[in-house]
Amino acid sequence: MKRNFQILGGAVAVLVGLGFIMPAVAQLRAQGALPTVGVALLLLGVFLSLGGGSPARNQNSTCWSASSDGKSDGLAS
């Protein structure tokens, strides 16, 4: 259940981040420049979108897996 809330929160963060990015990109395209507040909101949107996507990745995947006897076999699971 906790995992579902993390994924839902991540999806909301991505959408809110995109909500900051899209107007800033539209303003940049229309005017050719962004005011300081526009740059700050663009960066906030980028960080929200990137950070919000991180809970959606599989946190159980590792490069090395342990075999049943506790020794690492060097193969990804």
N, CA and C of each residue as an Amber inpcrd file, in Angstrom:
protein
   231
   0.8210000  -1.1830000   0.0000000   0.0000000   0.0000000   0.0000000
   0.8720000   1.2570000   0.0000000   1.9690000   1.2150000   0.8010000
   2.8740000   2.3590000   0.8620000   3.5040000   2.6030000  -0.5100000
   3.8320000   1.5290000  -1.1910000   4.4410000   1.6330000  -2.5220000
   3.4800000   2.3130000  -3.5100000   2.1960000   1.9850000  -3.4040000
   1.2030000   2.6040000  -4.2850000   1.1230000   4.1130000  -4.0600000
   1.1940000   4.5300000  -2.7940000   1.1620000   5.9630000  -2.4960000
   2.4220000   6.6570000  -3.0070000   3.5600000   5.9780000  -2.9360000
   4.7940000   6.5560000  -3.4620000   4.6940000   6.7590000  -4.9720000
   4.1680000   5.7730000  -5.6600000   4.0260000   5.8840000  -7.1090000
   3.0220000   6.9760000  -7.4640000   1.9170000   7.0340000  -6.7330000
   0.9150000   8.0680000  -6.9740000   1.4940000   9.4640000  -6.7100000
   2.2280000   9.6000000  -5.6250000   2.8700000  10.8850000  -5.3180000
   3.9030000  11.2700000  -6.3700000   4.6300000  10.2830000  -6.8710000
   5.5950000  10.5440000  -7.9370000   4.9190000  11.0030000  -9.2090000
   3.8010000  10.3640000  -9.5430000   3.0640000  10.7620000 -10.7550000
   2.5160000  12.1780000 -10.6140000   2.0270000  12.5210000  -9.4360000
   1.5240000  13.8790000  -9.2000000   2.6700000  14.8910000  -9.3070000
   3.8340000  14.5480000  -8.7580000   4.9840000  15.4550000  -8.8280000
   5.4190000  15.6760000 -10.2760000   5.4000000  14.6230000 -11.0900000
   5.7590000  14.7680000 -12.4980000   4.7720000  15.6940000 -13.2040000
   3.4940000  15.5070000 -12.9480000   2.4910000  16.3490000 -13.6070000
   2.5780000  17.8090000 -13.1510000   2.8110000  18.0360000 -11.8730000
   2.9700000  19.4100000 -11.3760000   4.2330000  20.0310000 -11.9760000
   5.2980000  19.2450000 -12.0500000   6.5280000  19.7370000 -12.6690000
   6.3200000  20.1160000 -14.1220000   5.5830000  19.2950000 -14.8540000
   5.2780000  19.6280000 -16.2450000   4.4060000  20.8790000 -16.3330000
   3.5710000  21.0820000 -15.3210000   2.7640000  22.2920000 -15.2700000
   3.6100000  23.5480000 -15.1030000   4.7900000  23.4350000 -14.5120000
   5.7140000  24.5610000 -14.4280000   6.5480000  24.6960000 -15.6980000
   6.8850000  23.5800000 -16.3090000   7.7700000  23.5960000 -17.4780000
   7.0650000  24.1490000 -18.7130000   5.8590000  23.6750000 -18.9780000
   5.1670000  24.0450000 -20.2230000   4.9630000  25.5600000 -20.3880000
   4.4660000  26.2940000 -19.3930000   4.3140000  27.7510000 -19.5840000
   5.6590000  28.4580000 -19.7750000   6.6990000  27.9840000 -19.0840000
   8.0130000  28.6200000 -19.2310000   8.5590000  28.4060000 -20.6380000
   8.3870000  27.2020000 -21.1730000   8.8490000  26.9370000 -22.5410000
   8.0330000  27.7450000 -23.5470000   6.7330000  27.8700000 -23.3220000
   5.8940000  28.6740000 -24.2220000   6.3080000  30.1350000 -24.1920000
   6.6110000  30.6540000 -23.0110000   7.0460000  32.0470000 -22.9020000
   8.4110000  32.2290000 -23.5570000   9.2930000  31.2780000 -23.3770000
  10.6120000  31.3520000 -24.0040000  10.4810000  31.3400000 -25.5180000
   9.5800000  30.5230000 -26.0290000   9.3780000  30.4410000 -27.4770000
   8.7600000  31.7310000 -28.0250000   7.8070000  32.3110000 -27.3040000
   7.1090000  33.5000000 -27.7880000   7.9670000  34.7560000 -27.6830000
   8.6960000  34.9050000 -26.5680000   9.4350000  36.1450000 -26.3380000
  10.9250000  36.0160000 -26.6250000  11.4280000  34.8110000 -26.6510000
  12.8520000  34.6150000 -26.8980000  13.7170000  34.7340000 -25.6580000
  13.1240000  35.0380000 -24.5210000  13.8660000  35.1640000 -23.2670000
  12.9230000  34.8930000 -22.1080000  13.5160000  34.5770000 -20.9800000
  12.7420000  34.3430000 -19.7660000  13.1810000  35.3170000 -18.6820000
  12.2250000  35.8830000 -17.9310000  12.6190000  36.6740000 -16.7630000
  13.1700000  35.7480000 -15.6720000  13.7410000  36.3280000 -14.6650000
  14.3640000  35.5410000 -13.5910000  13.3690000  34.5930000 -12.9400000
  12.1490000  35.0530000 -12.7260000  11.1270000  34.1950000 -12.1150000
  10.7930000  33.0270000 -13.0390000  10.7750000  33.2760000 -14.3390000
  10.5050000  32.2160000 -15.3030000  11.5770000  31.1380000 -15.2870000
  12.8270000  31.5550000 -15.1540000  13.9320000  30.5890000 -15.0720000
  13.8090000  29.7670000 -13.8000000  13.4770000  30.4220000 -12.6940000
  13.3300000  29.7130000 -11.4230000  12.1940000  28.6890000 -11.4980000
  11.0720000  29.0650000 -12.0960000   9.9530000  28.1310000 -12.2160000
  10.2720000  26.9920000 -13.1860000  11.0310000  27.2930000 -14.2320000
  11.4500000  26.2460000 -15.1570000  12.3360000  25.2350000 -14.4410000
  13.2930000  25.7080000 -13.6800000  14.1720000  24.7950000 -12.9420000
  13.4080000  24.0120000 -11.8760000  12.4710000  24.6670000 -11.2080000
  11.6320000  23.9710000 -10.2270000  10.8470000  22.8560000 -10.9020000
  10.2920000  23.1370000 -12.0710000   9.5520000  22.1280000 -12.8100000
  10.4170000  20.9630000 -13.2440000  11.6360000  21.2600000 -13.6710000
  12.5570000  20.1920000 -14.0760000  12.8840000  19.2970000 -12.8900000
  13.1990000  19.8930000 -11.7490000  13.5450000  19.1000000 -10.5670000
  12.3490000  18.3020000 -10.0550000  11.1600000  18.8830000 -10.1010000
   9.9650000  18.1440000  -9.6900000   9.6990000  16.9620000 -10.6150000
   9.8550000  17.1890000 -11.8960000   9.5970000  16.1090000 -12.8560000
  10.6210000  14.9880000 -12.7120000  11.8720000  15.3360000 -12.5690000
  12.9040000  14.3090000 -12.4210000  12.7980000  13.6000000 -11.0720000
  12.5640000  14.3540000 -10.0270000  12.4300000  13.7570000  -8.6970000
  11.1630000  12.9490000  -8.5410000  10.1040000  13.3730000  -9.1940000
   8.8440000  12.6380000  -9.1170000   8.8890000  11.3180000  -9.8440000
   9.7390000  11.2210000 -10.8460000   9.8620000   9.9680000 -11.5810000
  10.6770000   8.9190000 -10.8550000  11.4430000   9.3180000  -9.8460000
  12.3030000   8.3420000  -9.1740000  11.5550000   7.3040000  -8.3480000
  10.4010000   7.5870000  -7.7040000   9.7080000   6.5160000  -6.9770000
   9.1200000   5.4550000  -7.9030000   8.9600000   5.7650000  -9.1700000
   8.3520000   4.8120000 -10.0860000   9.3270000   3.7340000 -10.5350000
  10.6340000   3.9480000 -10.3420000  11.5870000   2.9200000 -10.7680000
  11.6050000   1.7890000  -9.7520000  12.0520000   0.6460000 -10.1850000
  12.0800000  -0.5280000  -9.3220000  13.2280000  -0.4090000  -8.3320000
  12.9180000  -0.2880000  -7.0640000  13.9620000  -0.1230000  -6.0630000
  14.5730000  -1.4490000  -5.6420000  14.0210000  -2.5640000  -6.0970000
  14.5740000  -3.8640000  -5.7390000  15.6160000  -4.3410000  -6.7290000
  15.7790000  -3.6600000  -7.8480000  16.7480000  -4.1070000  -8.8370000
  18.1430000  -3.6520000  -8.4230000  19.0870000  -4.5520000  -8.4990000
  20.4730000  -4.2540000  -8.1790000  21.3620000  -4.8350000  -9.2640000
  22.5850000  -4.3950000  -9.2860000  23.5160000  -4.9320000 -10.2730000
  23.9920000  -6.3240000  -9.8630000  24.0780000  -6.5700000  -8.5730000
  24.5750000  -7.8550000  -8.0740000  23.4890000  -8.5060000  -7.2370000
  23.3270000  -9.7780000  -7.3900000  22.3410000 -10.4820000  -6.5710000
  23.0460000 -11.5560000  -5.7490000  22.5140000 -11.8270000  -4.6070000
  23.0770000 -12.8620000  -3.7420000  22.3930000 -14.1890000  -4.0430000
  23.1940000 -15.2420000  -4.1080000  22.6180000 -16.5640000  -4.3330000
  22.0210000 -17.0710000  -3.0250000  21.3910000 -18.2220000  -3.0640000
  20.7030000 -18.7390000  -1.8880000  21.6590000 -19.0500000  -0.7380000
  22.9310000 -19.3050000  -1.0350000  23.8770000 -19.5980000   0.0470000
  24.5470000 -18.3300000   0.5860000  24.1090000 -17.1560000   0.1170000
  24.6210000 -15.8850000   0.6350000  25.7960000 -15.3300000  -0.1240000
  26.3480000 -16.0890000  -1.0520000  27.4730000 -15.5960000  -1.8490000
  26.9470000 -14.8830000  -3.0810000  27.6260000 -13.8590000  -3.4780000
  27.1980000 -13.1130000  -4.6530000  27.6020000 -13.8780000  -5.9110000
  26.6380000 -14.0770000  -6.8110000  26.9600000 -14.7840000  -8.0410000
  27.3010000 -13.8390000  -9.1820000  27.1600000 -12.5240000  -8.9610000
  27.5350000 -11.5530000  -9.9640000  26.5430000 -11.3720000 -11.0880000
  25.4030000 -12.0030000 -11.0130000  24.3930000 -11.8840000 -12.0520000
  23.2580000 -11.0290000 -11.5680000  22.7260000 -10.2220000 -12.4440000
  21.5870000  -9.3950000 -12.0830000  20.3470000 -10.2480000 -11.9480000
  19.5140000  -9.9090000 -11.0070000  18.2940000 -10.6860000 -10.8100000
  17.1950000 -10.2550000 -11.7330000
